[in-house]
């Protein structure tokens, strides 16, 4: 029997190392949580009869020498052995101590020094009470048991996920292939499962290769808004650093080309970021457009009333994250301005979790569409596409550079999906990753 010790950050990583090092025939002997992570003791060439024989010898020795076994067990647990006589003495001592303390509680004798002030009841009750060593040991054992049960549950979930994924790959290999390809593109598990569930019952290898991409493009909502169709008031909202001001400059430049300088106006409400208003005013001077400041909801309504005859009005807002307390002020800014069309700006190079949080934070504004920026900086577009599909948020435009006004285009779902497929050159995920992402969902289904 060959035994090896593995230490990893979590149980999933430890089990992955066991599989890679010792193979699927490895036997887990023990697990333990350490400061540096999870310790797993695994073995191969496991001889069950030898272990049983050793267990029988250990049981016989325990029956012959029970005090010795108790001493050994106590030593292993970190508790010094206690003999029967010492235990009885300790019990008698505890009983005597209890009686003495009872008498002292009823004795009217003062223990204060002359001139000393008696402590108050609140102060006495505030003093920490030392926990009995055996009770403290029991608390530690309970906590350790909870950790071990959690590790065991995680290990069982991993085993169940692996079995469920292997069963799916055996019964429905083409569907498993589609899930693997969606994972390679960076599509989130819930969206990938949604797409696979909509596939026909019987598909061939050619359909399994191209049909999911077509379904992905059809699931992506596009507003169909043209760059020349810019009439009305549009406010660009979203987290900081996603390129709202540059995108407004691109839209304003396109509007000037189609409508003329007199029909376009810019409004700045970003008074938090240093230089934000100056940047927008710089773009305004280059385009020959005036920039109007608005500091609150009331001043914004006055500015919009002043600009009601303009064909295109674009509002630049401050970048506020979902956890920022100023988000409430941002939402309040557009209260009572029903004619404003809110457009959420998201950066494609942001992690999908952050994108999802941003969408949820700005849902109270009821954004009518989205603009996806920084496509040229995104190593994978799967996360952004997953968020748009999950929230059914229509896409207006996409940007892929800093040039004004060239680097902006109408949203095209097919072009975007093809770009996502071509930009992702990573290898297909292994069985362990697929089991971790889809195994439990397959098992529950």
C-alpha positions in Angstrom: 0.0 0.0 0.0 1.5 3.4 -1.1 0.3 6.3 1.1 0.8 9.9 0.1 -0.2 13.2 1.8 -1.7 16.1 -0.2 -2.3 19.6 1.0 -4.3 22.1 -1.1 -6.3 25.3 -0.7 -9.7 23.5 -0.7 -11.2 20.0 -1.0 -11.8 20.3 -4.8 -8.2 21.1 -5.5 -7.0 18.4 -3.2 -9.2 15.8 -4.9 -8.1 17.0 -8.3 -4.4 16.4 -7.2 -5.3 13.0 -5.8 -6.9 12.0 -9.2 -4.0 13.3 -11.2 -1.3 11.8 -9.0 -2.8 8.4 -7.9 -5.6 7.9 -10.4 -9.3 7.0 -9.9 -8.4 3.9 -7.8 -7.0 5.9 -4.9 -8.6 5.5 -1.5 -9.1 8.4 0.9 -7.8 7.4 4.3 -8.4 10.7 6.2 -9.0 14.5 5.7 -8.1 17.3 8.0 -8.2 21.1 7.9 -4.9 22.9 8.5 -3.9 26.5 8.6 -2.6 26.3 5.0 -5.6 24.4 3.7 -7.0 20.9 3.5 -4.9 17.8 4.2 -5.9 14.6 2.4 -4.2 11.2 3.1 -4.7 8.9 0.1 -3.4 5.5 -0.8 -3.2 3.2 -3.7 -2.7 -0.6 -3.8 -5.1 -0.6 -0.8 -5.1 -4.0 1.0 -8.4 -4.2 2.9 -7.7 -7.6 4.5 -4.4 -6.2 6.0 -6.3 -3.3 7.5 -9.0 -5.5 9.0 -6.3 -7.8 10.6 -4.6 -4.8 12.1 -8.0 -3.5 13.4 -8.7 -6.9 15.1 -5.3 -6.9 16.8 -5.9 -3.4 18.0 -9.4 -4.4 19.4 -7.9 -7.4 21.3 -5.1 -5.2 22.8 -7.7 -2.7 24.0 -9.8 -5.5 25.7 -6.7 -6.8 27.6 -5.3 -3.5 28.7 -8.2 -1.0 29.0 -6.3 1.5 31.2 -3.4 1.5 28.8 -5.7 2.1 25.9 -7.4 4.9 27.7 -4.0 6.5 28.4 -3.0 6.1 24.7 -6.3 7.5 23.5 -6.0 10.4 25.9 -2.5 11.1 24.8 -3.6 11.2 21.2 -6.4 13.5 22.0 -4.1 15.8 23.9 -5.7 15.1 27.4 -3.6 13.6 30.2 -4.8 10.2 31.4 -6.8 10.1 34.6 -6.8 7.1 36.9 -9.9 5.9 38.7 -8.5 6.8 42.1 -7.5 10.3 41.0 -10.9 10.7 39.4 -12.7 9.8 42.6 -10.4 12.2 44.5 -11.2 14.9 42.0 -14.9 14.2 42.4 -14.7 14.4 46.2 -12.7 17.6 46.0 -15.3 19.1 43.6 -18.1 18.2 46.1 -16.2 19.7 49.0 -15.5 22.8 47.0 -19.2 23.2 46.1 -20.3 22.9 49.8 -17.6 25.4 50.9 -18.7 27.9 48.1 -22.3 27.5 49.3 -21.4 28.4 52.8 -19.4 31.4 51.7 -22.4 32.6 49.7 -24.6 32.7 52.8 -21.9 33.9 55.2 -22.3 37.5 56.4 -18.6 38.1 56.7 -17.1 40.9 54.7 -13.9 40.3 52.8 -13.1 43.9 52.0 -10.0 45.7 53.1 -10.6 48.8 55.3 -11.4 51.7 53.1 -11.9 49.7 50.0 -14.8 50.2 47.7 -17.0 47.2 46.9 -17.2 46.5 43.2 -20.6 46.9 41.6 -22.7 44.0 40.4 -22.4 45.1 36.8 -18.6 45.1 37.1 -18.5 41.7 38.6 -20.8 40.2 36.0 -18.7 41.8 33.2 -15.6 39.9 34.2 -14.9 36.9 31.9 -15.6 33.5 33.3 -12.9 30.9 32.6 -14.3 27.8 30.7 -13.6 24.4 32.2 -10.8 22.7 30.3 -13.0 19.7 29.5 -15.8 21.9 28.2 -13.3 23.9 26.2 -12.0 20.7 24.7 -15.5 19.6 23.8 -16.2 22.9 22.0 -13.0 22.5 20.0 -13.9 18.9 19.2 -17.3 20.0 18.0 -15.8 22.7 15.8 -13.3 20.3 14.4 -16.1 17.8 13.7 -18.1 20.4 11.8 -15.1 21.2 9.6 -14.5 17.6 8.9 -18.2 17.0 8.1 -18.1 20.0 5.7 -15.0 18.6 4.0 -16.6 15.2 3.7 -19.8 16.7 2.2 -17.7 18.7 -0.3 -15.8 15.5 -1.2 -19.0 13.6 -1.7 -20.5 16.3 -3.8 -17.4 16.2 -6.0 -17.7 12.5 -6.4 -21.4 12.8 -7.2 -20.6 15.5 -9.7 -18.0 13.4 -11.4 -20.3 10.4 -11.7 -23.1 12.5 -13.0 -20.9 14.2 -15.7 -19.4 10.9 -16.8 -22.9 9.4 -17.1 -24.1 12.4 -19.2 -21.0 12.1 -21.5 -21.7 8.3 -21.9 -25.5 8.7 -22.6 -25.5 12.0 -24.5 -22.0 12.6 -25.9 -23.1 15.4 -28.3 -24.8 17.4 -25.6 -21.8 17.0 -23.4 -19.7 18.2 -26.3 -21.9 21.3 -26.6 -21.5 22.1 -22.9 -17.7 21.7 -23.2 -17.6 24.1 -26.1 -19.8 26.7 -24.3 -17.4 26.4 -21.4 -14.4 27.1 -23.6 -16.1 30.2 -24.9 -16.6 31.4 -21.3 -20.4 31.1 -21.3 -21.7 30.8 -17.7 -23.2 27.4 -16.6 -26.8 28.6 -16.2 -26.9 30.1 -19.7 -25.1 27.0 -21.2 -27.7 24.7 -19.6 -30.5 26.9 -21.0 -29.1 26.7 -24.5 -28.5 22.9 -24.3 -32.0 22.3 -23.0 -33.4 24.1 -26.1 -31.5 21.8 -28.5 -33.5 19.3 -30.6 -33.8 15.8 -29.1 -31.8 14.3 -31.9 -28.8 16.1 -33.2 -25.8 15.0 -35.3 -22.2 15.9 -35.0 -22.5 18.7 -37.6 -25.4 20.3 -35.7 -23.6 19.9 -32.4 -20.8 22.0 -33.9 -22.7 24.9 -35.4 -26.2 24.9 -34.0 -25.2 26.1 -30.4 -23.5 29.2 -31.9 -26.7 30.1 -33.8 -28.8 29.6 -30.7 -26.4 31.8 -28.8 -26.8 34.6 -31.3 -30.6 34.3 -31.3 -30.6 34.4 -27.5 -28.8 37.7 -27.6 -31.3 40.6 -27.8 -30.4 43.5 -30.1 -32.3 46.8 -30.1 -31.6 47.5 -33.8 -30.9 51.1 -33.0 -29.0 52.9 -35.7 -26.2 55.4 -35.1 -28.3 58.0 -37.1 -31.4 57.2 -35.0 -30.4 59.3 -32.0 -33.5 61.4 -31.4 -34.4 62.2 -27.8 -32.6 62.4 -24.5 -30.3 59.5 -23.6 -28.4 59.1 -20.3 -25.4 56.8 -20.2 -25.1 55.2 -16.8 -22.9 52.5 -15.3 -19.8 51.8 -13.1 -16.7 53.9 -13.2 -14.0 53.2 -15.8 -16.3 51.6 -18.5 -15.8 54.5 -21.0 -19.1 56.4 -20.7 -17.5 59.8 -21.6 -15.6 58.5 -24.6 -18.7 56.7 -25.8 -20.8 59.9 -25.5 -18.2 61.7 -27.6 -18.5 59.1 -30.3 -22.3 59.3 -30.3 -22.2 63.1 -30.3 -19.8 63.2 -33.2 -22.2 60.8 -35.2 -25.1 63.0 -34.3 -23.3 66.2 -35.5 -22.6 64.5 -38.8 -26.2 63.6 -39.3 -28.1 66.5 -37.6 -25.7 69.5 -37.4 -24.2 71.3 -34.5 -27.3 73.2 -33.6 -29.4 70.1 -33.0 -27.0 68.4 -30.5 -26.3 69.2 -26.8 -24.3 67.6 -24.0 -25.2 67.5 -20.3 -22.7 66.7 -17.6 -23.8 65.4 -14.1 -20.4 63.9 -13.2 -19.1 66.2 -10.5 -17.4 63.6 -8.4 -14.5 62.5 -10.6 -11.8 65.1 -10.9 -11.5 66.3 -14.5 -14.7 64.5 -15.7 -16.5 67.7 -16.7 -13.3 69.1 -18.3 -12.9 66.0 -20.4 -16.5 66.3 -21.7 -16.1 70.1 -22.3 -12.9 69.3 -24.3 -14.9 67.0 -26.6 -17.6 69.6 -26.8 -15.2 72.3 -28.0 -13.8 69.9 -30.6 -17.3 69.2 -31.9 -18.6 72.8 -31.5 -21.2 71.6 -29.0 -22.1 73.4 -25.7 -22.0 71.4 -22.5 -24.6 72.1 -19.8 -24.0 71.3 -16.1 -26.6 69.7 -13.9 -26.0 69.2 -10.2 -29.3 67.6 -9.0 -32.7 66.4 -10.2 -34.1 69.9 -10.1 -31.4 71.5 -12.2 -31.5 68.6 -14.6 -35.1 69.1 -15.2 -34.5 72.8 -15.9 -31.7 72.0 -18.3 -33.8 69.5 -20.2 -36.6 72.0 -20.4 -34.2 74.5 -21.9 -33.1 71.9 -24.5 -36.5 70.5 -25.4 -36.2 71.7 -29.0 -32.8 69.9 -29.6 -32.9 66.7 -31.7 -30.2 64.9 -29.7 -29.3 65.4 -26.0 -26.7 63.1 -24.4 -26.2 63.0 -20.6 -22.9 62.0 -19.1 -23.3 60.6 -15.5 -20.8 59.8 -12.7 -19.5 56.2 -12.6 -20.9 54.6 -9.5 -20.4 51.0 -8.4 -23.3 48.9 -7.1 -22.0 49.0 -3.6 -21.4 52.8 -3.6 -23.8 54.8 -1.3 -23.9 57.5 -4.0 -25.9 55.1 -6.3 -29.1 56.2 -4.5 -28.3 59.8 -5.5 -27.6 58.7 -9.0 -31.0 57.0 -9.2 -32.7 60.0 -7.6 -31.2 62.2 -10.2 -33.5 60.9 -12.9 -36.7 60.9 -10.8 -39.4 62.9 -12.5 -37.6 63.0 -15.8 -39.7 60.3 -17.7 -38.5 61.4 -21.1 -34.9 60.3 -20.4 -33.8 57.0 -22.0 -31.3 55.2 -19.7 -28.6 53.2 -21.4 -26.3 51.0 -19.3 -22.6 51.0 -20.3 -20.7 47.8 -19.5 -17.0 47.0 -20.2 -16.5 43.6 -21.9 -13.1 43.1 -20.2 -14.8 42.9 -16.8 -15.5 39.7 -14.9 -18.9 38.3 -15.4 -19.7 38.5 -11.7 -19.0 42.2 -11.6 -21.0 42.7 -14.7 -24.0 40.9 -13.2 -23.7 43.0 -10.0 -23.7 46.2 -12.1 -26.8 45.2 -14.0 -28.7 44.3 -10.8 -27.6 47.6 -9.2 -29.0 49.7 -12.1 -32.2 47.7 -12.6 -34.3 50.4 -10.7 -33.5 52.8 -13.5 -35.1 50.3 -16.0 -32.4 50.7 -18.6 -33.8 50.3 -22.1 -30.6 49.0 -23.6 -26.9 48.5 -23.1 -23.6 49.5 -24.8 -20.8 47.0 -24.6 -17.4 48.7 -24.6 -13.7 47.7 -24.7 -14.2 44.6 -26.9 -10.6 45.0 -28.0 -9.4 44.6 -24.4 -11.5 41.6 -23.6 -9.7 38.2 -23.7 -13.1 36.5 -23.7 -16.6 37.7 -24.5 -18.5 34.8 -22.9 -19.0 36.4 -19.6 -20.5 39.6 -21.0 -22.8 37.6 -23.4 -24.0 35.5 -20.5 -25.0 38.5 -18.5 -26.9 40.1 -21.4 -28.7 36.9 -22.1 -29.5 36.2 -18.4 -31.1 39.7 -17.9 -32.5 39.9 -21.5 -30.9 43.3 -21.9 -31.0 44.6 -25.5 -27.7 45.7 -27.0 -27.5 49.1 -28.7 -23.9 49.5 -29.8 -20.4 48.1 -29.3 -17.1 49.9 -29.1 -13.6 48.5 -29.6 -11.1 51.4 -29.4 -10.5 55.0 -28.3 -10.9 56.7 -31.7 -13.7 59.2 -32.0 -16.0 58.6 -33.7 -14.7 55.6 -35.7 -14.6 52.9 -33.0 -18.3 52.4 -32.5 -20.8 50.2 -34.3 -24.3 49.0 -34.3 -24.8 45.8 -32.3 -24.9 42.6 -34.4 -25.5 39.4 -32.5 -24.0 37.1 -35.2 -20.8 39.3 -35.5 -20.5 39.4 -31.8 -20.8 35.6 -31.3 -18.4 34.9 -34.2 -15.9 37.3 -32.6 -16.3 35.5 -29.2 -15.6 32.2 -30.9 -12.6 33.4 -32.8 -11.0 35.4 -29.9 -11.2 32.4 -27.5 -8.2 30.2 -28.3 -8.0 28.3 -25.1 -8.1 24.5 -25.0 -11.2 22.5 -24.1 -11.8 22.1 -20.3 -11.0 18.7 -18.8 -13.5 16.4 -17.1 -12.8 17.7 -13.6 -13.7 21.2 -14.6 -16.8 20.1 -16.4 -17.9 18.0 -13.5 -17.4 20.9 -11.1 -19.5 23.3 -13.3 -22.3 21.0 -14.5 -22.2 17.8 -12.4 -24.6 18.8 -9.6 -27.1 20.3 -12.1 -27.0 17.1 -14.1 -27.5 15.0 -11.0 -30.4 17.1 -9.7 -32.0 16.9 -13.2 
